[in-house]
Amino acid sequence: MGLVFTGGIFNRMATSTSSINWMDPYYSIDSSINTWGENNRKFKRGGVNINGRFRISEEAN
């Protein structure tokens, strides 16, 4: 018989920026987009694993 507890607590903080240029068919920059973001996330998880062995008959492995 076995018993295993698993889990984790994660605090993730991230900031990101991105820019993109859109071009017309002649490859001239038509417009630009600049974005930025912030992600503050707390993630919690947990689990329990129970292992056991049961023999149905004496001949079974």
N, CA, C and O of each residue as an XYZ file, in Angstrom:
244
protein
N       0.861     -1.176      0.000
C       0.000      0.000      0.000
C       0.902      1.232      0.000
O       1.927      1.276      0.679
N       0.503      2.199     -0.756
C       1.285      3.429     -0.830
C       0.391      4.652     -0.855
O      -0.752      4.599     -1.308
N       0.922      5.737     -0.368
C       0.198      7.000     -0.322
C       1.176      8.116     -0.668
O       2.230      8.241     -0.045
N       0.820      8.934     -1.674
C       1.694     10.016     -2.127
C       0.887     11.309     -2.192
O      -0.212     11.337     -2.746
N       1.436     12.367     -1.626
C       0.830     13.694     -1.712
C       1.674     14.536     -2.662
O       2.899     14.567     -2.547
N       1.024     15.213     -3.595
C       1.727     16.077     -4.535
C       1.060     17.448     -4.557
O      -0.100     17.597     -4.171
N       1.798     18.426     -5.006
C       1.196     19.753     -5.126
C       2.242     20.827     -5.268
O       3.445     20.566     -5.254
N       1.755     22.033     -5.403
C       2.651     23.166     -5.535
C       1.885     24.470     -5.442
O       0.692     24.534     -5.737
N       2.583     25.491     -5.032
C       2.044     26.850     -4.992
C       3.010     27.720     -5.796
O       4.204     27.778     -5.501
N       2.476     28.392     -6.812
C       3.305     29.189     -7.698
C       2.803     30.624     -7.722
O       1.611     30.872     -7.900
N       3.703     31.545     -7.544
C       3.410     32.965     -7.721
C       4.206     33.434     -8.924
O       5.436     33.467     -8.895
N       3.498     33.795     -9.977
C       4.167     34.214    -11.200
C       3.845     35.664    -11.479
O       2.680     36.059    -11.517
N       4.873     36.445    -11.673
C       4.714     37.848    -12.040
C       5.520     38.077    -13.306
O       6.706     37.754    -13.367
N       4.866     38.639    -14.317
C       5.546     38.866    -15.580
C       5.017     40.134    -16.225
O       3.847     40.489    -16.081
N       5.898     40.796    -16.928
C       5.501     41.928    -17.764
C       5.973     41.626    -19.180
O       6.998     40.975    -19.380
N       5.223     42.103    -20.147
C       5.589     41.841    -21.532
C       5.279     43.050    -22.398
O       4.358     43.821    -22.126
N       6.069     43.189    -23.438
C       5.836     44.241    -24.428
C       5.988     43.632    -25.817
O       6.715     42.657    -26.010
N       5.294     44.223    -26.768
C       5.388     43.745    -28.137
C       5.022     44.878    -29.083
O       4.183     45.723    -28.773
N       5.659     44.878    -30.225
C       5.305     45.858    -31.249
C       5.281     45.162    -32.605
O       6.033     44.217    -32.845
N       4.416     45.638    -33.481
C       4.307     45.078    -34.817
C       4.039     46.205    -35.803
O       3.330     47.164    -35.498
N       4.616     46.071    -36.985
C       4.407     47.036    -38.059
C       3.623     46.362    -39.178
O       4.010     45.294    -39.651
N       2.535     46.976    -39.599
C       1.739     46.490    -40.728
C       2.207     47.231    -41.973
O       2.446     48.438    -41.942
N       2.332     46.493    -43.061
C       2.830     47.091    -44.309
C       1.781     46.992    -45.411
O       0.942     46.091    -45.425
N       1.859     47.940    -46.325
C       0.978     47.896    -47.496
C       1.611     46.971    -48.551
O       2.706     46.455    -48.327
N       0.959     46.758    -49.666
C       1.517     45.847    -50.684
C       2.885     46.263    -51.219
O       3.583     45.451    -51.826
N       3.272     47.512    -51.001
C       4.573     47.995    -51.485
C       5.639     47.982    -50.384
O       6.708     48.575    -50.529
N       5.328     47.302    -49.294
C       6.238     47.133    -48.151
C       6.597     48.438    -47.457
O       7.679     48.570    -46.886
N       5.696     49.383    -47.511
C       5.846     50.606    -46.720
C       5.027     50.431    -45.445
O       3.927     49.877    -45.473
N       5.567     50.903    -44.340
C       4.853     50.749    -43.071
C       3.567     51.555    -43.122
O       3.570     52.765    -43.348
N       2.477     50.850    -42.905
C       1.151     51.456    -42.947
C       0.704     51.883    -41.553
O       0.152     52.970    -41.383
N       0.938     51.044    -40.571
C       0.566     51.366    -39.191
C       1.411     50.535    -38.242
O       1.991     49.522    -38.634
N       1.474     50.968    -37.001
C       2.227     50.271    -35.950
C       1.331     50.062    -34.746
O       0.490     50.898    -34.418
N       1.532     48.932    -34.101
C       0.796     48.619    -32.876
C       1.816     48.290    -31.793
O       2.697     47.456    -31.999
N       1.699     48.937    -30.657
C       2.537     48.652    -29.492
C       1.631     48.195    -28.354
O       0.633     48.848    -28.047
N       1.975     47.094    -27.742
C       1.183     46.578    -26.619
C       2.089     46.314    -25.430
O       3.294     46.113    -25.589
N       1.511     46.315    -24.250
C       2.227     45.937    -23.040
C       1.224     45.278    -22.110
O       0.025     45.551    -22.166
N       1.730     44.419    -21.266
C       0.849     43.708    -20.356
C       1.562     43.325    -19.081
O       2.789     43.345    -18.992
N       0.759     42.978    -18.103
C       1.270     42.558    -16.800
C       0.438     41.378    -16.344
O      -0.790     41.407    -16.428
N       1.100     40.344    -15.864
C       0.412     39.137    -15.428
C       0.865     38.808    -14.012
O       2.034     38.495    -13.785
N      -0.042     38.877    -13.081
C       0.217     38.484    -11.694
C      -0.746     37.346    -11.377
O      -1.955     37.556    -11.281
N      -0.211     36.156    -11.218
C      -1.062     34.990    -11.077
C      -0.578     34.117     -9.923
O       0.617     33.858     -9.780
N      -1.518     33.675     -9.114
C      -1.240     32.696     -8.072
C      -1.911     31.395     -8.476
O      -3.099     31.377     -8.801
N      -1.159     30.314     -8.455
C      -1.647     29.020     -8.904
C      -1.386     28.009     -7.802
O      -0.256     27.847     -7.342
N      -2.439     27.337     -7.388
C      -2.319     26.319     -6.348
C      -2.885     25.011     -6.886
O      -3.924     24.994     -7.545
N      -2.190     23.922     -6.596
C      -2.697     22.619     -6.994
C      -2.272     21.584     -5.972
O      -1.280     21.760     -5.264
N      -3.018     20.523     -5.905
C      -2.697     19.456     -4.981
C      -3.307     18.153     -5.445
O      -4.265     18.143     -6.218
N      -2.753     17.058     -4.974
C      -3.267     15.754     -5.361
C      -2.848     14.682     -4.372
O      -1.881     14.834     -3.626
N      -3.600     13.603     -4.389
C      -3.311     12.441     -3.552
C      -3.357     11.211     -4.450
O      -4.287     11.048     -5.239
N      -2.361     10.354     -4.330
C      -2.302      9.120     -5.094
C      -2.233      7.963     -4.104
O      -1.323      7.891     -3.278
N      -3.204      7.061     -4.198
C      -3.244      5.884     -3.325
C      -2.991      4.655     -4.179
O      -3.703      4.413     -5.153
N      -1.985      3.886     -3.819
C      -1.620      2.670     -4.547
C      -1.881      1.459     -3.664
O      -1.593      1.467     -2.467
N      -2.423      0.438     -4.269
C      -2.654     -0.796     -3.530
C      -2.603     -1.987     -4.461
O      -2.623     -1.834     -5.682
N      -2.536     -3.174     -3.881
C      -2.505     -4.405     -4.672
C      -3.492     -5.377     -4.059
O      -3.529     -5.590     -2.847
N      -4.292     -5.959     -4.941
C      -5.283     -6.920     -4.498
C      -5.178     -8.168     -5.357
O      -5.203     -8.078     -6.584
N      -5.060     -9.339     -4.724
C      -4.949    -10.597     -5.443
C      -6.326    -11.264     -5.442
O      -6.903    -11.524     -4.386
N      -6.845    -11.538     -6.653
C      -8.160    -12.140     -6.782
C      -8.122    -13.613     -6.347
O      -9.018    -14.071     -5.638
N      -7.093    -14.348     -6.767
C      -6.962    -15.745     -6.379
C      -5.489    -16.070     -6.163
O      -4.624    -15.251     -6.472
N      -5.207    -17.207     -5.657
C      -3.822    -17.625     -5.398
C      -3.029    -17.795     -6.699
O      -1.813    -17.605     -6.698
N      -3.688    -18.147     -7.806
C      -3.001    -18.364     -9.073
C      -2.671    -17.040     -9.789
O      -1.836    -17.030    -10.694
N      -3.291    -15.964     -9.412
C      -3.072    -14.677    -10.093
C      -1.729    -14.074     -9.680
O      -1.260    -14.285     -8.562
N      -1.126    -13.329    -10.590
C       0.140    -12.656    -10.284
C      -0.081    -11.379     -9.556
O       0.879    -10.685     -9.222
